Amino acid sequence: MAEQYILDTSAIMAFLGGEPGADRVERLLRGARAGRHQVIACSITLMELFYTALRAKGEDTAVRLLALVKAWPLEWVYPDEKVLLQAGRLKASYRLSVADALIAALAKLQGATLVHKDSELGVLRDQVDLVSLPSRRKLPSRSQEK
């Protein structure tokens, strides 16, 4: 079986924004297109991408963004009861958002590596294989420049 990767919403946002780690996501997508591995995304990511774009840029941009990512070589998974219950277990045990719990549950059940840029997910390193993308470089504050 080919290796499986789950893209957290933060990894997709990093790719779309050209942030550090975007090159890693691009390699995964190219590898999926070439059939070298499988790249999966949880359907809750569609909601997160949509509302983020909707707030920032409006409905037209949000709809175009969803069309763009749905054309990528991703397998979109809609959680079933097994995934929902595993997400509930993770949410009960760790301080995670509902979206992160769902995405992590999918990764755990699939035996997939979770690619993310979300420091909140680090607590799951004993539960799920993680690939942490680099954080944005922080600009020094004015007080640090002096």
N, CA and C atoms as a LAMMPS dump frame, in Angstrom:
ITEM: TIMESTEP
0
ITEM: NUMBER OF ATOMS
438
ITEM: BOX BOUNDS ff ff ff
-5.0000000000000000e+02 5.0000000000000000e+02
-5.0000000000000000e+02 5.0000000000000000e+02
-5.0000000000000000e+02 5.0000000000000000e+02
ITEM: ATOMS id mol type element x y z
1 1 1 N 0.839 -1.181 0
2 1 2 C 0 0 0
3 1 3 C 0.885 1.246 0
4 2 1 N 0.49 2.234 -0.77
5 2 2 C 1.243 3.49 -0.855
6 2 3 C 1.15 4.247 0.464
7 3 1 N 2.164 5.037 0.738
8 3 2 C 2.122 5.875 1.926
9 3 3 C 0.946 6.827 1.836
10 4 1 N 0.382 7.142 2.999
11 4 2 C -0.751 8.058 3.057
12 4 3 C -0.391 9.275 3.893
13 5 1 N -0.829 10.413 3.428
14 5 2 C -0.636 11.675 4.131
15 5 3 C -1.989 12.361 4.255
16 6 1 N -2.228 12.956 5.404
17 6 2 C -3.422 13.763 5.627
18 6 3 C -2.955 15.206 5.73
19 7 1 N -3.543 16.082 4.944
20 7 2 C -3.215 17.503 5.029
21 7 3 C -4.182 18.186 5.986
22 8 1 N -3.64 18.759 7.035
23 8 2 C -4.421 19.6 7.927
24 8 3 C -4.728 20.902 7.178
25 9 1 N -5.757 21.587 7.594
26 9 2 C -6.112 22.863 6.969
27 9 3 C -4.925 23.82 6.996
28 10 1 N -4.165 23.81 8.067
29 10 2 C -3.013 24.722 8.176
30 10 3 C -1.964 24.445 7.101
31 11 1 N -1.804 23.189 6.709
32 11 2 C -0.851 22.844 5.644
33 11 3 C -1.349 23.36 4.297
34 12 1 N -2.638 23.229 4.06
35 12 2 C -3.206 23.743 2.805
36 12 3 C -3.095 25.259 2.756
37 13 1 N -3.378 25.909 3.874
38 13 2 C -3.26 27.377 3.937
39 13 3 C -1.809 27.817 3.726
40 14 1 N -0.863 27.067 4.277
41 14 2 C 0.551 27.391 4.079
42 14 3 C 0.908 27.303 2.597
43 15 1 N 0.417 26.278 1.925
44 15 2 C 0.674 26.115 0.496
45 15 3 C 0.051 27.268 -0.291
46 16 1 N -1.201 27.559 -0.017
47 16 2 C -1.893 28.632 -0.742
48 16 3 C -1.243 29.988 -0.518
49 17 1 N -0.707 30.188 0.677
50 17 2 C -0.1 31.469 1.018
51 17 3 C 1.379 31.558 0.722
52 18 1 N 1.959 30.501 0.162
53 18 2 C 3.389 30.517 -0.126
54 18 3 C 4.245 30.641 1.123
55 19 1 N 3.741 30.136 2.223
56 19 2 C 4.452 30.221 3.498
57 19 3 C 5.545 29.158 3.582
58 20 1 N 6.414 29.254 4.588
59 20 2 C 7.388 28.184 4.787
60 20 3 C 6.669 26.835 4.89
61 21 1 N 7.197 25.847 4.197
62 21 2 C 6.58 24.525 4.161
63 21 3 C 5.719 24.303 2.928
64 22 1 N 5.426 25.361 2.179
65 22 2 C 4.608 25.225 0.964
66 22 3 C 5.248 24.264 -0.026
67 23 1 N 6.576 24.278 -0.085
68 23 2 C 7.28 23.382 -1.016
69 23 3 C 7.05 21.914 -0.641
70 24 1 N 6.963 21.624 0.632
71 24 2 C 6.718 20.245 1.087
72 24 3 C 5.323 19.782 0.665
73 25 1 N 4.336 20.653 0.836
74 25 2 C 2.967 20.326 0.427
75 25 3 C 2.913 20.149 -1.094
76 26 1 N 3.604 21 -1.815
77 26 2 C 3.634 20.882 -3.278
78 26 3 C 4.22 19.535 -3.7
79 27 1 N 5.302 19.103 -3.05
80 27 2 C 5.893 17.792 -3.369
81 27 3 C 4.909 16.659 -3.097
82 28 1 N 4.168 16.768 -2.007
83 28 2 C 3.173 15.737 -1.698
84 28 3 C 2.078 15.698 -2.76
85 29 1 N 1.619 16.855 -3.186
86 29 2 C 0.571 16.9 -4.211
87 29 3 C 1.08 16.367 -5.546
88 30 1 N 2.311 16.71 -5.898
89 30 2 C 2.895 16.166 -7.134
90 30 3 C 3.048 14.655 -7.05
91 31 1 N 3.478 14.174 -5.898
92 31 2 C 3.62 12.733 -5.696
93 31 3 C 2.288 12.012 -5.774
94 32 1 N 1.24 12.65 -5.27
95 32 2 C -0.102 12.055 -5.356
96 32 3 C -0.564 12.002 -6.804
97 33 1 N -0.305 13.068 -7.537
98 33 2 C -0.7 13.095 -8.948
99 33 3 C 0.03 12.007 -9.737
100 34 1 N 1.286 11.742 -9.345
101 34 2 C 2.094 10.721 -10.026
102 34 3 C 1.814 9.307 -9.496
103 35 1 N 0.985 9.198 -8.461
104 35 2 C 0.636 7.888 -7.918
105 35 3 C 1.666 7.31 -6.956
106 36 1 N 2.601 8.128 -6.478
107 36 2 C 3.625 7.64 -5.548
108 36 3 C 3.096 7.465 -4.128
109 37 1 N 2.093 8.24 -3.772
110 37 2 C 1.465 8.119 -2.457
111 37 3 C 0.063 8.72 -2.535
112 38 1 N -0.663 8.574 -1.461
113 38 2 C -2.035 9.078 -1.4
114 38 3 C -2.063 10.28 -0.468
115 39 1 N -2.748 11.332 -0.885
116 39 2 C -2.918 12.51 -0.039
117 39 3 C -4.412 12.687 0.208
118 40 1 N -4.746 12.805 1.479
119 40 2 C -6.133 12.831 1.937
120 40 3 C -6.383 14.158 2.654
121 41 1 N -7.624 14.612 2.569
122 41 2 C -8.058 15.764 3.359
123 41 3 C -9.431 15.453 3.928
124 42 1 N -9.681 15.925 5.121
125 42 2 C -10.967 15.742 5.779
126 42 3 C -11.926 16.833 5.306
127 43 1 N -13.171 16.473 5.129
128 43 2 C -14.156 17.426 4.616
129 43 3 C -14.303 18.672 5.48
130 44 1 N -13.987 18.595 6.766
131 44 2 C -14.104 19.788 7.604
132 44 3 C -13.134 20.872 7.141
133 45 1 N -12.086 20.469 6.445
134 45 2 C -11.154 21.44 5.878
135 45 3 C -11.855 22.329 4.856
136 46 1 N -12.799 21.777 4.121
137 46 2 C -13.565 22.599 3.176
138 46 3 C -14.278 23.733 3.908
139 47 1 N -14.863 23.413 5.053
140 47 2 C -15.539 24.44 5.837
141 47 3 C -14.552 25.491 6.331
142 48 1 N -13.405 25.032 6.843
143 48 2 C -12.42 25.978 7.372
144 48 3 C -11.871 26.89 6.273
145 49 1 N -11.572 26.314 5.124
146 49 2 C -11.088 27.13 4.007
147 49 3 C -12.159 28.123 3.555
148 50 1 N -13.392 27.641 3.462
149 50 2 C -14.483 28.487 2.991
150 50 3 C -14.715 29.672 3.915
151 51 1 N -14.863 29.416 5.229
152 51 2 C -15.182 30.542 6.107
153 51 3 C -14.011 31.504 6.238
154 52 1 N -12.785 30.999 6.163
155 52 2 C -11.625 31.883 6.229
156 52 3 C -11.581 32.804 5.015
157 53 1 N -11.773 32.236 3.829
158 53 2 C -11.777 33.046 2.601
159 53 3 C -12.993 33.965 2.553
160 54 1 N -14.124 33.479 3.018
161 54 2 C -15.345 34.283 3.026
162 54 3 C -15.166 35.537 3.874
163 55 1 N -14.595 35.378 5.054
164 55 2 C -14.347 36.531 5.937
165 55 3 C -13.36 37.521 5.307
166 56 1 N -12.309 36.981 4.709
167 56 2 C -11.231 37.835 4.21
168 56 3 C -11.516 38.454 2.841
169 57 1 N -12.142 37.687 1.953
170 57 2 C -12.236 38.125 0.556
171 57 3 C -13.636 38.089 -0.04
172 58 1 N -14.605 37.51 0.655
173 58 2 C -15.967 37.474 0.141
174 58 3 C -16.332 36.15 -0.511
175 59 1 N -17.601 36.042 -0.849
176 59 2 C -18.197 34.802 -1.343
177 59 3 C -17.572 34.304 -2.642
178 60 1 N -17.385 35.183 -3.621
179 60 2 C -16.84 34.736 -4.917
180 60 3 C -15.467 34.099 -4.755
181 61 1 N -14.601 34.751 -3.995
182 61 2 C -13.258 34.208 -3.775
183 61 3 C -13.324 32.892 -3.014
184 62 1 N -14.199 32.815 -2.022
185 62 2 C -14.323 31.59 -1.231
186 62 3 C -14.777 30.421 -2.103
187 63 1 N -15.73 30.663 -2.971
188 63 2 C -16.225 29.606 -3.858
189 63 3 C -15.133 29.179 -4.84
190 64 1 N -14.4 30.143 -5.381
191 64 2 C -13.299 29.811 -6.313
192 64 3 C -12.207 29.026 -5.606
193 65 1 N -11.917 29.371 -4.369
194 65 2 C -10.9 28.648 -3.599
195 65 3 C -11.298 27.187 -3.412
196 66 1 N -12.555 26.939 -3.076
197 66 2 C -12.998 25.555 -2.909
198 66 3 C -12.901 24.783 -4.218
199 67 1 N -13.267 25.422 -5.312
200 67 2 C -13.155 24.757 -6.618
201 67 3 C -11.703 24.411 -6.908
202 68 1 N -10.804 25.308 -6.565
203 68 2 C -9.375 25.073 -6.787
204 68 3 C -8.894 23.865 -5.996
205 69 1 N -9.134 23.844 -4.694
206 69 2 C -8.591 22.748 -3.883
207 69 3 C -9.289 21.423 -4.184
208 70 1 N -10.547 21.474 -4.598
209 70 2 C -11.235 20.231 -4.945
210 70 3 C -10.706 19.632 -6.247
211 71 1 N -9.987 20.429 -7.031
212 71 2 C -9.372 19.924 -8.266
213 71 3 C -7.985 19.318 -8.012
214 72 1 N -7.454 19.488 -6.817
215 72 2 C -6.146 18.923 -6.485
216 72 3 C -6.252 17.403 -6.375
217 73 1 N -5.106 16.723 -6.436
218 73 2 C -5.122 15.253 -6.322
219 73 3 C -5.247 14.793 -4.869
220 74 1 N -6.352 15.184 -4.256
221 74 2 C -6.655 14.821 -2.869
222 74 3 C -7.85 13.886 -2.855
223 75 1 N -7.837 12.989 -1.904
224 75 2 C -9.039 12.204 -1.642
225 75 3 C -9.752 12.894 -0.489
226 76 1 N -10.946 13.382 -0.733
227 76 2 C -11.726 14.048 0.312
228 76 3 C -12.527 13.002 1.068
229 77 1 N -12.34 12.959 2.375
230 77 2 C -13.014 11.972 3.211
231 77 3 C -14.036 12.692 4.086
232 78 1 N -15.258 12.159 4.053
233 78 2 C -16.347 12.669 4.878
234 78 3 C -16.492 11.719 6.063
235 79 1 N -16.295 12.229 7.29
236 79 2 C -16.242 11.348 8.462
237 79 3 C -17.499 10.513 8.651
238 80 1 N -17.274 9.239 8.951
239 80 2 C -18.355 8.346 9.323
240 80 3 C -18.369 8.244 10.858
241 81 1 N -19.218 7.392 11.378
242 81 2 C -19.357 7.276 12.824
243 81 3 C -18.059 6.853 13.499
244 82 1 N -17.31 5.967 12.881
245 82 2 C -16.042 5.509 13.455
246 82 3 C -15.065 6.68 13.629
247 83 1 N -14.968 7.534 12.615
248 83 2 C -14.087 8.708 12.691
249 83 3 C -14.606 9.687 13.739
250 84 1 N -15.919 9.904 13.765
251 84 2 C -16.499 10.832 14.738
252 84 3 C -16.232 10.38 16.17
253 85 1 N -16.377 9.093 16.434
254 85 2 C -16.131 8.595 17.792
255 85 3 C -14.658 8.676 18.164
256 86 1 N -13.763 8.391 17.207
257 86 2 C -12.331 8.537 17.483
258 86 3 C -11.998 10.005 17.742
259 87 1 N -12.612 10.897 16.986
260 87 2 C -12.409 12.339 17.22
261 87 3 C -12.889 12.715 18.614
262 88 1 N -13.998 12.138 19.039
263 88 2 C -14.495 12.393 20.392
264 88 3 C -13.515 11.935 21.453
265 89 1 N -12.894 10.786 21.235
266 89 2 C -11.874 10.293 22.182
267 89 3 C -10.696 11.264 22.257
268 90 1 N -10.237 11.709 21.098
269 90 2 C -9.099 12.642 21.079
270 90 3 C -9.474 13.975 21.723
271 91 1 N -10.655 14.469 21.416
272 91 2 C -11.103 15.756 21.97
273 91 3 C -11.256 15.661 23.48
274 92 1 N -11.714 14.521 23.99
275 92 2 C -11.868 14.337 25.437
276 92 3 C -10.518 14.276 26.147
277 93 1 N -9.486 13.825 25.441
278 93 2 C -8.179 13.61 26.066
279 93 3 C -7.192 14.755 25.862
280 94 1 N -7.405 15.57 24.842
281 94 2 C -6.449 16.633 24.496
282 94 3 C -7.201 17.937 24.237
283 95 1 N -6.498 19.032 24.392
284 95 2 C -7.076 20.341 24.102
285 95 3 C -6.969 20.592 22.589
286 96 1 N -7.983 20.16 21.862
287 96 2 C -8.016 20.284 20.414
288 96 3 C -9.321 20.932 19.99
289 97 1 N -9.273 21.632 18.873
290 97 2 C -10.514 22.107 18.277
291 97 3 C -11.252 20.9 17.7
292 98 1 N -12.527 21.061 17.418
293 98 2 C -13.301 19.976 16.809
294 98 3 C -12.689 19.603 15.462
295 99 1 N -12.319 20.612 14.674
296 99 2 C -11.731 20.341 13.351
297 99 3 C -10.432 19.551 13.488
298 100 1 N -9.555 19.976 14.39
299 100 2 C -8.286 19.265 14.576
300 100 3 C -8.529 17.838 15.069
301 101 1 N -9.505 17.654 15.948
302 101 2 C -9.814 16.312 16.444
303 101 3 C -10.29 15.416 15.304
304 102 1 N -11.127 15.939 14.408
305 102 2 C -11.601 15.151 13.272
306 102 3 C -10.463 14.78 12.326
307 103 1 N -9.63 15.754 12.012
308 103 2 C -8.512 15.519 11.082
309 103 3 C -7.532 14.518 11.689
310 104 1 N -7.228 14.673 12.968
311 104 2 C -6.305 13.748 13.647
312 104 3 C -6.906 12.348 13.753
313 105 1 N -8.202 12.257 14.013
314 105 2 C -8.858 10.949 14.096
315 105 3 C -8.759 10.228 12.756
316 106 1 N -8.961 10.955 11.689
317 106 2 C -8.848 10.362 10.361
318 106 3 C -7.433 9.846 10.133
319 107 1 N -6.441 10.65 10.496
320 107 2 C -5.043 10.229 10.341
321 107 3 C -4.762 8.975 11.162
322 108 1 N -5.249 8.958 12.402
323 108 2 C -4.999 7.806 13.271
324 108 3 C -5.632 6.54 12.703
325 109 1 N -6.869 6.631 12.295
326 109 2 C -7.57 5.449 11.787
327 109 3 C -7.02 4.966 10.446
328 110 1 N -6.532 5.891 9.634
329 110 2 C -5.97 5.528 8.326
330 110 3 C -4.517 5.071 8.443
331 111 1 N -3.886 5.328 9.599
332 111 2 C -2.461 5.042 9.742
333 111 3 C -1.643 5.967 8.86
334 112 1 N -2.149 7.183 8.672
335 112 2 C -1.523 8.155 7.779
336 112 3 C -0.701 9.168 8.567
337 113 1 N 0.216 9.803 7.885
338 113 2 C 1.026 10.865 8.47
339 113 3 C 0.272 12.177 8.336
340 114 1 N 0.121 12.889 9.442
341 114 2 C -0.593 14.162 9.468
342 114 3 C 0.391 15.306 9.234
343 115 1 N 0.192 16.018 8.142
344 115 2 C 1.044 17.156 7.772
345 115 3 C 0.324 18.415 8.228
346 116 1 N 1.002 19.208 9.048
347 116 2 C 0.333 20.356 9.665
348 116 3 C 1.313 21.48 9.965
349 117 1 N 0.722 22.588 10.361
350 117 2 C 1.491 23.754 10.775
351 117 3 C 0.89 24.302 12.074
352 118 1 N 0.186 23.456 12.777
353 118 2 C -0.603 23.847 13.937
354 118 3 C 0.067 23.326 15.204
355 119 1 N 0.608 24.214 16.011
356 119 2 C 1.325 23.798 17.221
357 119 3 C 0.432 23.012 18.174
358 120 1 N -0.884 23.218 18.106
359 120 2 C -1.836 22.499 18.942
360 120 3 C -1.753 20.983 18.726
361 121 1 N -1.365 20.569 17.539
362 121 2 C -1.35 19.144 17.206
363 121 3 C -0.14 18.393 17.762
364 122 1 N 0.857 19.104 18.227
365 122 2 C 2.051 18.464 18.771
366 122 3 C 1.762 17.505 19.916
367 123 1 N 0.676 17.725 20.634
368 123 2 C 0.332 16.843 21.76
369 123 3 C -0.031 15.431 21.297
370 124 1 N -0.249 15.258 20.008
371 124 2 C -0.675 13.962 19.47
372 124 3 C 0.469 13.086 18.977
373 125 1 N 1.7 13.489 19.227
374 125 2 C 2.836 12.755 18.661
375 125 3 C 2.875 11.28 19.058
376 126 1 N 2.236 10.913 20.18
377 126 2 C 2.166 9.5 20.573
378 126 3 C 0.987 8.773 19.929
379 127 1 N 0.098 9.509 19.314
380 127 2 C -1.106 8.946 18.715
381 127 3 C -1.024 8.836 17.188
382 128 1 N -0.338 9.789 16.572
383 128 2 C -0.341 9.938 15.113
384 128 3 C 1.053 10.327 14.652
385 129 1 N 1.469 9.812 13.49
386 129 2 C 2.723 10.288 12.883
387 129 3 C 2.495 11.709 12.401
388 130 1 N 3.397 12.612 12.775
389 130 2 C 3.244 14.021 12.441
390 130 3 C 4.408 14.521 11.612
391 131 1 N 4.119 15.376 10.661
392 131 2 C 5.128 16.17 9.969
393 131 3 C 4.736 17.618 10.211
394 132 1 N 5.569 18.322 10.965
395 132 2 C 5.301 19.72 11.288
396 132 3 C 6.003 20.616 10.275
397 133 1 N 5.227 21.427 9.592
398 133 2 C 5.802 22.401 8.671
399 133 3 C 6.348 23.564 9.481
400 134 1 N 7.358 24.26 8.94
401 134 2 C 7.933 25.378 9.705
402 134 3 C 6.925 26.504 9.907
403 135 1 N 7.078 27.184 11.031
404 135 2 C 6.231 28.333 11.33
405 135 3 C 6.667 29.522 10.494
406 136 1 N 5.764 30.473 10.395
407 136 2 C 6.145 31.731 9.74
408 136 3 C 7.258 32.363 10.556
409 137 1 N 8.174 32.979 9.841
410 137 2 C 9.207 33.715 10.563
411 137 3 C 8.571 34.945 11.176
412 138 1 N 8.787 35.105 12.46
413 138 2 C 8.209 36.26 13.148
414 138 3 C 9.126 37.456 12.952
415 139 1 N 8.505 38.579 12.615
416 139 2 C 9.266 39.816 12.495
417 139 3 C 9.511 40.347 13.908
418 140 1 N 10.684 40.926 14.127
419 140 2 C 10.947 41.458 15.462
420 140 3 C 10.01 42.626 15.767
421 141 1 N 9.595 42.723 17.019
422 141 2 C 8.775 43.864 17.414
423 141 3 C 9.673 45.088 17.505
424 142 1 N 9.049 46.239 17.555
425 142 2 C 9.832 47.488 17.622
426 142 3 C 10.738 47.496 18.847
427 143 1 N 10.27 46.939 19.948
428 143 2 C 11.101 46.936 21.151
429 143 3 C 12.312 46.029 20.998
430 144 1 N 12.202 44.98 20.163
431 144 2 C 13.323 44.062 19.957
432 144 3 C 14.337 44.631 18.953
433 145 1 N 13.901 45.585 18.121
434 145 2 C 14.795 46.162 17.114
435 145 3 C 15.824 47.094 17.72
436 146 1 N 15.508 47.657 18.873
437 146 2 C 16.393 48.646 19.482
438 146 3 C 17.613 48.056 20.081
